[in-house]
Amino acid sequence: MLHLLKSPLLRRGLGEAVLFFVGFILLAACSSKRSDDTLRFFQRGNIEMKVGNRTEAIRLYSEAIATDPTFPEAYNNRGVAHLKSGEYDKSISDFDRALQLAPDYKEAIFNRAQAFEKTGKFAESLKDLIRIADDYKDSAQFYLLRGNAYAAQNSLRQAFDDYDQAIARYNRDPRRNQDMRRQNLTEAYVNRGVMHFNLKDDYRAENDFRKALAMDSLQDFAYNNLAQIYIRKNRYDTALVLLDKAVSLNPNQPYYRNNRGFVKLQLGDLEAGVTEIRQSLALDNTNAWAYRNLGVYHLRKKNFTEALANLRKAGTLGSGIDLLRFYLGEAYLGLGDTAEACESWRMSKELGEKEAETRLKEYCK
C-alpha cells in the first residue's frame, strides 16, 4: 500500500505506504494429461487452501509437482499459498517456474506482480502488469495494483488515473465480495487521496481520506494522512487529535509517532515532542523526516550544532523533505554563518517555501 506516512506528507512531510488488498488467482484447472495421483494431490491442495490450511496445501501441491514437474497450475497455486503466507521469495520462484512452463499464463503473471509489489520490486511488478493490461481492463484490482506500482515510482498522474479506474469499477459492481470490495475501495480512496495531496489539492485529498474512513473507521493510515492536511494548514490541535487516533490503532508505527512528535513541537510541548521523535527513531532509524524533526527540536532549544548535524543527516537519508533547506538556514544563522544561511534560504525559496522569504529580506540583502 502506499499511504502517507512519513512527512507532513505522503506515506511525506513529517513522516510514507498503502496496504495492498488484492486477490490471488487460485486455479482448479485439470488436464487429461495429468496422472490420477497428480490431480488428486492438486485437488486436495485446493480444498486445503479454501479452508485456510496453507501449510498442508503447500505440502499437497509439492506432492503434485513431485509426480509431475511440468504442471504449471500446481506451481501457480503453491505460489499463491506461499504469497498468502508471507513467503514472497518462494512465491516468486513458483510463479517464475509456472511461467517457464507456460509463458502466456496471465494469472501467474498477475500473481507474480503482486509478489513483486510485496517485496518492493515495483518496476518488475509494473512490467508484469503492463504485459497483461489488455486481459485485465475490466478488473478493479488490476488498476489498484498498477496504480500502486506507478505511485511507488512517483508517476503520480498515471497512478491517479489508475486509482480513478479502480474506484469506478468497485463502485460499479457492489455485488462482489463485500469485505474484499470494502478493503480494496478503502485503499483506492486513501491512495488517490495521497495523489491529490501531492498535487496540492487538499480539498479532494481530505474528501478521499474521509470516504475511506466512512467505509472503515479503523484505518490508522487514513487518520495519519488526514492529519497531514491539517499540519499543512497549521491547524495543529486538529492534527493532534487525528494522530492520537492513528497511534492508538497502531502504536508501533514509527511514522505516526514521528508526525505526532512534530505536532507537539509546533504546539510548544518540546520534551513530549522529542520523546515521540526518539521513539520513532528507535523503531526505524532510517526515517529522514524524524531526523529533520529532531533538528527542529534542537533549533527550538538553541542547540545549533546538534540541529545542523541532524538536519544534514536528514538530507543524506531522503529527498524532497519539506522545509529542510529553511531549517538548515536557521541552524547556520544560529552558528553565525550568515552566508550559508542565505544560500539555504534561497534554495528553500526556489522550492516554493514561503517561510524563507522573510529571512531573505531580513538577513540577505
JOVENPE-V572255 format. One record per residue. D_CENTER is the distance of its C-alpha to the mean C-alpha in whole Angstrom. Layout:
d_center = [D_CENTER & D_CENTER]
//
This chain:
d_center = [4 & 2 & 5 & 7 & 8 & 10 & 13 & 15 & 12 & 9 & 6 & 11 & 15 & 15 & 12 & 6 & 1 & 4 & 6 & 8 & 12 & 14 & 18 & 20 & 23 & 26 & 29 & 32 & 34 & 38 & 40 & 44 & 43 & 42 & 44 & 45 & 43 & 40 & 39 & 40 & 38 & 35 & 36 & 36 & 32 & 31 & 33 & 31 & 28 & 29 & 30 & 27 & 29 & 26 & 28 & 32 & 30 & 29 & 33 & 34 & 32 & 33 & 37 & 37 & 35 & 38 & 41 & 39 & 37 & 37 & 35 & 32 & 31 & 31 & 29 & 26 & 27 & 26 & 23 & 22 & 23 & 22 & 18 & 19 & 20 & 17 & 19 & 17 & 20 & 23 & 21 & 21 & 24 & 25 & 24 & 25 & 29 & 29 & 28 & 31 & 33 & 32 & 30 & 30 & 28 & 26 & 24 & 24 & 22 & 19 & 19 & 19 & 16 & 14 & 15 & 14 & 10 & 10 & 12 & 10 & 13 & 11 & 15 & 17 & 15 & 15 & 19 & 19 & 18 & 20 & 23 & 23 & 22 & 26 & 26 & 23 & 24 & 24 & 21 & 19 & 16 & 17 & 16 & 13 & 12 & 13 & 11 & 8 & 10 & 12 & 9 & 8 & 11 & 12 & 14 & 13 & 17 & 16 & 13 & 15 & 17 & 16 & 14 & 18 & 19 & 17 & 18 & 21 & 22 & 21 & 23 & 26 & 26 & 26 & 28 & 25 & 24 & 23 & 21 & 19 & 19 & 18 & 15 & 14 & 15 & 14 & 10 & 12 & 13 & 10 & 8 & 12 & 12 & 10 & 12 & 15 & 14 & 14 & 17 & 19 & 19 & 19 & 21 & 19 & 16 & 18 & 19 & 16 & 15 & 18 & 18 & 15 & 17 & 20 & 19 & 18 & 19 & 17 & 13 & 13 & 9 & 12 & 14 & 12 & 11 & 15 & 16 & 15 & 17 & 20 & 20 & 20 & 23 & 25 & 25 & 24 & 26 & 24 & 20 & 22 & 22 & 19 & 17 & 20 & 19 & 15 & 17 & 20 & 17 & 15 & 18 & 16 & 13 & 14 & 12 & 13 & 17 & 16 & 16 & 19 & 21 & 21 & 22 & 25 & 26 & 26 & 28 & 30 & 30 & 29 & 30 & 27 & 25 & 25 & 25 & 22 & 20 & 22 & 21 & 17 & 19 & 20 & 17 & 15 & 18 & 16 & 14 & 16 & 16 & 17 & 20 & 21 & 21 & 23 & 25 & 26 & 27 & 30 & 31 & 31 & 33 & 35 & 34 & 34 & 34 & 31 & 29 & 29 & 28 & 25 & 24 & 25 & 23 & 20 & 21 & 21 & 18 & 16 & 17 & 16 & 17 & 19 & 22 & 22 & 26 & 27 & 27 & 28 & 31 & 32 & 32 & 34 & 36 & 37 & 38 & 40 & 39 & 39 & 39 & 35 & 34 & 35 & 34 & 30 & 31 & 32 & 29 & 27 & 29 & 28 & 25 & 26 & 26 & 29 & 29 & 31 & 33 & 36 & 35 & 36 & 39 & 40 & 40 & 40 & 43]
//
